[in-house]
């Protein structure tokens, strides 16, 4: 059975491009289009779509407010289609499951890449576990000084931006450095870093080659480069470099996790969160074999239970836990 998609965008030209492109895949059927959220609401009731693609900038009501109002009544997977804009993270916070960057319509190559990317995300979205966001109060606490781990590594993909944000809000200061690979386009990785820096009590930055890993600092892999942890006699530092895709991605969670297994062995903690595919499964299994403790997000709270499931099936997970308890288990493990 085809995945029924509702396309919501105020541009008639772009609705046509998007509809024609994604319907080229036999698994997808665009059952309706809408020019604004109010028209979309009527189409939802009439056609009952499996997935919605939605622009952010629209007349009458923007896409973020639309998603925020939609989720409590109709928890349908929403893929945000946006120009370069850090408001995509507000849309994810409102309940969207993923986002994709709008192409330049004057570039056939950009449009082709965009369509392929969107088709992949629609198929993942159709299987996504839509979770209605809850407001979580931010508490600034200080961790105990006794910490037996020297490094925390996190990997995520679909649904990961909000999952990472949720985990970081659970954690106190006084922690070892955290290195993160989130599958995300270039430019958005910098925006994501800035958002986390402004909205958590950690110092967060997009990783640069040669960065020395410091306590209470978080390093986000650039959207088109791999990241590795290396060890010197002065501590841990980062190698950031361009390379071919590994496990289907650049940056790759596997590249990070394998490097952490080599550099930190049993002094590291590995965490794999929601995401489509299998990236990170082999790497976190290697971390566990080297003595690291590992956590995986459980199926119920994962937007897409792909990466955590693959890691669990490879015996790479010490413990599977709900998203809201990951911070608690991190603190238990590092003490």
C-alpha positions in Angstrom: 0.0 0.0 0.0 1.3 3.5 -0.9 2.3 6.1 1.6 -0.3 8.8 1.4 1.3 12.3 1.5 -0.2 15.7 1.9 2.0 18.5 0.6 1.6 21.9 2.3 3.4 24.9 0.7 2.2 28.4 -0.3 4.1 28.2 -3.7 2.1 26.6 -6.5 5.3 26.0 -8.5 7.0 24.3 -5.6 4.0 22.2 -4.8 4.0 20.9 -8.4 7.8 20.2 -8.3 7.5 18.4 -5.0 4.4 16.4 -6.0 5.9 15.3 -9.3 9.2 14.4 -7.8 8.1 12.3 -4.8 5.4 10.5 -6.8 8.1 9.1 -9.1 8.6 6.6 -6.3 5.9 3.9 -6.6 5.7 3.7 -2.8 4.4 7.2 -2.4 1.1 8.9 -3.5 0.4 12.6 -3.0 -3.3 12.4 -2.1 -3.7 16.2 -1.8 -1.9 19.6 -1.7 -2.6 22.7 0.3 -1.5 26.3 0.1 -1.8 27.2 3.8 -2.5 25.5 7.2 -6.2 26.2 7.1 -6.6 24.4 3.8 -4.4 21.7 5.1 -6.6 21.1 8.1 -9.6 20.4 5.7 -7.5 18.1 3.6 -6.3 16.2 6.6 -9.9 15.5 7.6 -10.9 14.5 4.1 -7.9 12.4 3.0 -6.3 11.1 6.2 -2.6 11.3 5.1 0.1 9.1 6.5 2.8 11.8 6.2 2.6 15.6 5.8 5.4 17.8 4.2 5.1 21.4 5.3 6.9 24.7 4.7 7.7 27.0 7.5 7.0 30.4 5.9 3.3 30.5 4.9 0.4 33.0 5.0 -2.3 33.0 7.7 -0.3 30.7 10.0 3.4 29.6 9.9 4.4 25.9 9.7 5.6 25.9 13.3 2.3 27.0 14.8 0.5 24.6 12.5 2.5 21.6 13.7 2.1 22.7 17.3 -1.7 22.8 16.9 -1.9 19.7 14.8 0.0 17.3 17.1 -2.4 17.0 20.0 -5.4 16.3 17.7 -3.8 14.5 14.7 -0.4 13.1 15.6 0.7 12.7 11.9 4.4 12.5 11.0 5.4 15.9 9.6 8.5 16.5 7.5 9.5 20.2 7.4 10.7 21.5 4.1 12.5 24.8 4.7 15.1 27.2 3.4 18.2 27.8 5.5 16.6 28.9 8.8 17.2 27.9 12.4 13.4 27.9 12.9 13.5 24.3 11.7 14.5 23.4 15.3 11.4 25.2 16.6 9.4 23.0 14.3 11.1 19.9 15.6 10.4 21.1 19.1 6.8 21.4 18.2 6.6 17.8 17.1 7.9 17.5 13.5 9.8 14.3 12.9 12.5 15.5 10.4 13.4 18.3 8.0 14.9 18.8 4.6 16.5 21.8 3.0 14.7 23.4 0.1 16.7 23.3 -3.1 17.4 26.1 -5.6 14.7 25.4 -8.2 17.1 26.8 -10.9 19.5 23.9 -10.3 18.2 20.5 -11.6 21.0 18.7 -9.6 19.9 20.4 -6.3 16.2 19.5 -7.0 17.1 15.8 -7.8 19.2 15.5 -4.6 16.4 17.2 -2.6 13.7 14.8 -4.0 15.8 11.7 -3.2 16.4 13.0 0.3 12.8 13.8 0.9 11.6 10.4 -0.4 13.9 8.7 2.1 12.6 10.9 4.9 8.9 10.3 4.0 9.5 6.6 4.1 11.1 6.9 7.5 8.4 9.3 8.6 5.7 6.8 7.7 7.1 4.4 10.2 7.9 7.1 12.8 6.6 7.0 16.3 5.1 10.5 16.6 5.6 11.9 20.1 3.7 14.9 21.4 6.3 17.2 23.0 6.0 18.1 26.7 7.5 21.1 28.4 10.5 20.1 30.5 11.8 22.5 33.1 15.5 23.3 32.9 17.3 22.7 36.2 20.9 23.9 36.7 22.6 21.4 38.9 26.2 20.5 39.5 27.4 16.9 39.3 29.4 15.2 42.0 33.2 15.7 41.5 33.9 12.0 41.3 33.6 11.0 37.7 35.2 7.7 36.5 34.6 8.3 32.8 36.6 10.8 30.8 34.4 11.2 27.7 30.8 10.9 26.5 30.0 10.1 22.8 26.5 10.4 21.4 25.1 9.4 18.0 21.6 10.2 16.5 19.7 10.7 13.3 16.0 11.1 12.6 14.4 12.8 15.5 17.8 13.3 17.1 17.9 17.1 17.4 15.1 17.1 20.0 16.3 13.8 21.6 19.8 15.3 22.1 18.3 18.5 23.5 16.1 16.5 25.9 19.1 14.5 27.2 21.3 17.6 27.7 18.5 19.3 29.7 18.5 16.4 32.0 22.3 16.7 32.8 24.1 18.8 35.3 27.3 20.7 35.0 30.5 19.0 36.1 30.6 16.4 33.3 33.4 15.2 31.0 33.4 16.5 27.4 30.6 15.3 25.1 31.1 14.6 21.4 28.0 14.3 19.2 27.3 13.1 15.7 23.8 14.1 14.5 23.0 13.4 10.9 22.2 16.9 9.7 23.0 19.1 6.7 25.9 21.5 6.6 25.1 25.0 8.0 22.3 23.5 10.1 25.0 21.8 12.3 26.3 25.2 13.2 22.8 26.5 13.9 22.1 23.5 16.0 25.3 24.1 18.0 24.3 27.7 18.6 20.8 26.7 19.7 22.2 24.2 22.2 24.7 26.7 23.5 22.0 29.3 24.1 19.4 26.9 25.6 21.5 24.7 27.8 24.1 25.5 30.5 26.9 23.8 28.6 29.4 25.4 26.2 28.4 24.0 22.8 30.2 24.5 19.5 30.5 23.1 16.0 33.6 21.0 16.2 36.8 22.2 14.5 40.0 20.2 13.8 42.3 20.2 16.8 39.7 21.2 19.4 40.9 20.0 22.8 38.0 18.3 24.6 37.1 20.1 27.9 34.8 19.3 30.7 31.3 20.8 30.4 31.9 21.4 26.7 30.0 19.8 23.8 31.3 19.4 20.3 28.9 18.8 17.4 30.2 17.2 14.2 29.9 19.5 11.1 27.2 18.4 8.7 29.6 17.3 6.0 32.7 16.1 7.9 33.7 13.1 10.0 34.8 13.6 13.5 37.2 11.4 15.5 38.5 11.5 19.1 42.3 11.2 19.5 44.4 11.0 22.7 47.6 12.7 23.5 49.7 13.0 26.7 47.6 16.2 27.4 44.2 14.6 27.0 41.7 14.2 24.2 41.4 16.2 21.1 39.3 16.1 17.9 40.2 15.3 14.3 37.6 16.8 11.9 38.0 15.9 8.2 36.2 15.3 4.9 35.8 11.8 3.6 33.6 9.3 1.9 30.3 8.2 3.6 30.7 5.5 6.2 27.6 3.4 7.1 25.8 5.6 4.6 26.6 8.9 6.3 29.1 11.7 6.6 29.4 12.6 9.4 29.2 8.9 10.6 28.4 7.8 14.1 30.5 4.7 13.5 33.6 6.8 12.7 33.2 8.6 16.0 32.4 5.5 18.1 35.3 3.5 16.6 37.7 6.3 17.4 36.4 6.6 21.0 36.8 2.9 21.5 40.5 3.2 20.5 41.2 6.4 22.4 39.3 6.0 25.6 38.4 2.3 25.9 36.7 1.7 29.3 36.9 5.4 30.2 34.1 6.3 27.7 30.3 6.3 27.8 28.5 5.7 24.5 24.9 6.6 23.7 22.8 5.9 20.6 19.5 7.7 20.1 16.6 7.6 17.7 17.5 7.3 14.0 16.9 5.5 10.7 19.4 2.9 9.6 22.3 1.2 11.3 25.0 3.8 11.6 26.7 3.6 15.0 25.7 0.0 15.7 29.2 -1.5 14.9 31.0 1.3 16.5 29.1 1.2 19.8 29.5 -2.6 19.9 33.3 -2.0 19.6 33.1 0.5 22.4 31.3 -2.1 24.6 33.9 -4.7 23.8 36.6 -2.3 24.9 34.9 -1.9 28.2 32.8 1.2 27.7 29.3 1.4 29.2 26.6 2.0 26.5 23.0 3.2 26.5 20.4 2.9 23.8 17.1 4.7 23.5 14.2 2.4 23.8 11.6 1.7 21.0 8.7 3.5 22.7 10.4 6.9 22.9 12.3 6.7 19.6 10.9 8.6 16.6 12.6 5.9 14.5 13.8 2.8 16.3 16.4 1.9 13.7 19.9 2.8 15.0 19.2 1.8 18.6 17.7 -1.5 17.4 20.6 -2.3 15.2 23.0 -1.6 18.1 21.0 -3.7 20.5 20.9 -6.6 18.0 24.7 -6.5 17.7 25.0 -6.7 21.5 26.3 -3.1 21.6 24.0 -1.8 24.3 24.6 -2.2 28.1 21.1 -0.9 28.8 18.0 0.3 26.8 16.1 3.1 28.5 13.4 5.7 27.7 14.5 9.1 26.5 13.4 10.8 29.7 15.6 8.5 31.8 18.8 8.7 29.8 20.2 11.6 31.8 19.6 9.7 35.0 21.4 6.6 33.7 24.3 8.7 32.4 24.8 10.0 36.0 24.6 6.5 37.5 27.1 5.2 35.1 29.7 8.0 35.4 29.8 8.1 39.1 
